[in-house]
Amino acid sequence: MPSLTSLVVLSAGLCGAAWGWRIGTKRLYRRSIFRDDDDDGARGWRRRLRQRYLTTVGYALVSALVVLIVMMTIRR
């Protein structure tokens, strides 16, 4: 049973990471061309890239944690 729980939590983490990557990449292309408040090119790009990675990791951790809690609740 613990191996099944581990596989389910791992797969949920991977799905959450894919979903977070998709959400994080969408934000890069939804910027307005009329706004001028963006940083200069390289710094702004690095900031958005860092935000994409943080979104991906956040979604992966939250989804794995939620599935772990659900699996532990169902198991009892």
Backbone as CSV, one residue per row, in Angstrom:
resi,resn,N_x,N_y,N_z,CA_x,CA_y,CA_z,C_x,C_y,C_z
1,MET,0.800,-1.198,0.000,0.000,0.000,0.000,0.849,1.271,0.000
2,PRO,1.968,1.323,0.732,2.778,2.544,0.701,3.346,2.840,-0.693
3,SER,3.636,1.804,-1.477,4.164,2.056,-2.810,3.091,2.660,-3.711
4,LEU,1.839,2.233,-3.535,0.735,2.821,-4.292,0.561,4.293,-3.925
5,THR,0.636,4.606,-2.643,0.533,5.989,-2.192,1.666,6.825,-2.777
6,SER,2.856,6.278,-2.784,4.004,7.004,-3.331,3.830,7.269,-4.818
7,LEU,3.356,6.278,-5.549,3.141,6.462,-6.984,2.055,7.491,-7.282
8,VAL,0.989,7.463,-6.505,-0.097,8.423,-6.713,0.369,9.841,-6.389
9,VAL,1.108,10.008,-5.300,1.619,11.331,-4.927,2.627,11.820,-5.957
10,LEU,3.487,10.936,-6.449,4.456,11.323,-7.466,3.768,11.731,-8.756
11,SER,2.771,10.972,-9.173,2.068,11.325,-10.408,1.293,12.628,-10.251
12,ALA,0.728,12.862,-9.077,0.038,14.133,-8.835,1.022,15.296,-8.852
13,GLY,2.202,15.096,-8.304,3.226,16.137,-8.341,3.657,16.452,-9.757
14,LEU,3.801,15.418,-10.583,4.185,15.645,-11.978,3.086,16.354,-12.758
15,CYS,1.850,15.960,-12.515,0.730,16.641,-13.190,0.625,18.090,-12.727
16,GLY,0.816,18.310,-11.447,0.797,19.679,-10.929,1.924,20.520,-11.495
17,ALA,3.091,19.915,-11.670,4.212,20.641,-12.257,3.932,21.004,-13.714
18,ALA,3.338,20.081,-14.447,2.992,20.381,-15.845,1.951,21.486,-15.917
19,TRP,0.980,21.437,-15.017,-0.046,22.465,-14.997,0.554,23.817,-14.604
20,GLY,1.450,23.822,-13.625,2.121,25.060,-13.213,2.990,25.628,-14.315
21,TRP,3.661,24.768,-15.061,4.486,25.237,-16.177,3.609,25.886,-17.245
22,ARG,2.452,25.279,-17.486,1.532,25.840,-18.478,0.995,27.199,-18.025
23,ILE,0.625,27.299,-16.766,0.141,28.573,-16.228,1.264,29.609,-16.247
24,GLY,2.457,29.195,-15.862,3.592,30.119,-15.830,3.986,30.614,-17.206
25,THR,3.854,29.792,-18.211,4.224,30.221,-19.571,3.153,31.104,-20.177
26,LYS,1.918,30.892,-19.821,0.862,31.753,-20.355,1.064,33.193,-19.928
27,ARG,1.565,33.392,-18.744,1.753,34.752,-18.240,2.799,35.519,-19.037
28,LEU,3.723,34.804,-19.661,4.753,35.497,-20.426,4.186,36.169,-21.663
29,TYR,3.172,35.593,-22.245,2.683,36.091,-23.513,1.440,36.958,-23.381
30,ARG,0.961,37.159,-22.174,-0.238,37.969,-21.982,0.092,39.394,-21.589
31,ARG,1.252,39.857,-21.893,1.621,41.224,-21.559,1.136,42.165,-22.643
32,SER,0.817,43.352,-22.235,0.362,44.346,-23.191,1.571,45.004,-23.849
33,ILE,1.462,45.285,-25.128,2.564,45.953,-25.822,2.549,47.451,-25.553
34,PHE,1.489,47.950,-24.936,1.382,49.381,-24.676,1.895,49.784,-23.310
35,ARG,2.128,48.804,-22.442,2.648,49.121,-21.111,4.141,49.320,-21.187
36,ASP,4.607,50.342,-20.509,6.032,50.658,-20.536,6.679,50.477,-19.172
37,ASP,5.979,49.847,-18.220,6.508,49.735,-16.864,7.396,48.513,-16.657
38,ASP,7.699,47.783,-17.715,8.547,46.604,-17.605,10.001,47.021,-17.415
39,ASP,10.744,46.173,-16.738,12.178,46.437,-16.573,12.871,46.354,-17.920
40,ASP,14.142,46.712,-17.922,14.880,46.546,-19.180,14.934,45.072,-19.543
41,GLY,15.194,44.766,-20.781,15.026,43.446,-21.369,15.518,42.269,-20.565
42,ALA,16.808,42.199,-20.260,17.373,40.997,-19.646,16.874,40.797,-18.216
43,ARG,16.819,41.873,-17.433,16.363,41.732,-16.046,14.896,41.321,-15.992
44,GLY,14.082,41.903,-16.844,12.664,41.558,-16.875,12.448,40.118,-17.299
45,TRP,13.246,39.675,-18.265,13.115,38.291,-18.738,13.520,37.307,-17.653
46,ARG,14.599,37.617,-16.941,15.035,36.728,-15.850,13.998,36.692,-14.731
47,ARG,13.387,37.830,-14.457,12.359,37.881,-13.419,11.160,37.027,-13.812
48,ARG,10.733,37.127,-15.062,9.602,36.325,-15.518,9.955,34.842,-15.560
49,LEU,11.187,34.514,-15.926,11.620,33.119,-15.937,11.650,32.545,-14.524
50,ARG,12.140,33.348,-13.580,12.156,32.920,-12.182,10.725,32.724,-11.669
51,GLN,9.823,33.603,-12.072,8.423,33.463,-11.674,7.815,32.192,-12.265
52,ARG,8.194,31.850,-13.490,7.697,30.619,-14.114,8.150,29.395,-13.337
53,TYR,9.423,29.358,-12.942,9.925,28.214,-12.186,9.267,28.130,-10.807
54,LEU,9.083,29.262,-10.148,8.428,29.247,-8.838,6.975,28.789,-8.946
55,THR,6.295,29.197,-10.004,4.917,28.741,-10.213,4.880,27.240,-10.423
56,THR,5.812,26.731,-11.215,5.860,25.288,-11.480,6.097,24.498,-10.199
57,VAL,7.072,24.904,-9.419,7.390,24.197,-8.179,6.233,24.322,-7.184
58,GLY,5.636,25.486,-7.113,4.506,25.688,-6.207,3.324,24.790,-6.534
59,TYR,2.963,24.739,-7.806,1.854,23.879,-8.214,2.177,22.412,-7.949
60,ALA,3.412,22.002,-8.191,3.789,20.603,-7.958,3.694,20.254,-6.472
61,LEU,4.199,21.123,-5.612,4.162,20.847,-4.176,2.747,20.853,-3.625
62,VAL,1.951,21.813,-4.050,0.582,21.889,-3.543,-0.236,20.678,-4.000
63,SER,-0.099,20.289,-5.261,-0.883,19.150,-5.735,-0.430,17.854,-5.066
64,ALA,0.859,17.677,-4.864,1.342,16.470,-4.181,0.872,16.452,-2.730
65,LEU,0.869,17.596,-2.077,0.423,17.665,-0.692,-1.069,17.370,-0.570
66,VAL,-1.853,17.927,-1.481,-3.299,17.672,-1.446,-3.596,16.193,-1.674
67,VAL,-2.938,15.588,-2.637,-3.179,14.170,-2.903,-2.704,13.308,-1.736
68,LEU,-1.605,13.664,-1.117,-1.127,12.918,0.046,-2.140,12.988,1.183
69,ILE,-2.695,14.165,1.418,-3.700,14.311,2.474,-4.948,13.497,2.144
70,VAL,-5.380,13.555,0.895,-6.560,12.773,0.485,-6.291,11.282,0.613
71,MET,-5.126,10.832,0.190,-4.797,9.400,0.285,-4.734,8.948,1.754
72,MET,-4.182,9.770,2.618,-4.113,9.399,4.033,-5.504,9.380,4.659
73,THR,-6.376,10.273,4.217,-7.736,10.299,4.734,-8.530,9.083,4.267
74,ILE,-8.383,8.724,3.000,-9.099,7.565,2.458,-8.577,6.276,3.072
75,ARG,-7.310,6.228,3.356,-6.684,5.008,3.872,-7.216,4.619,5.242
76,ARG,-7.616,5.592,6.023,-8.089,5.301,7.396,-9.450,4.779,7.405
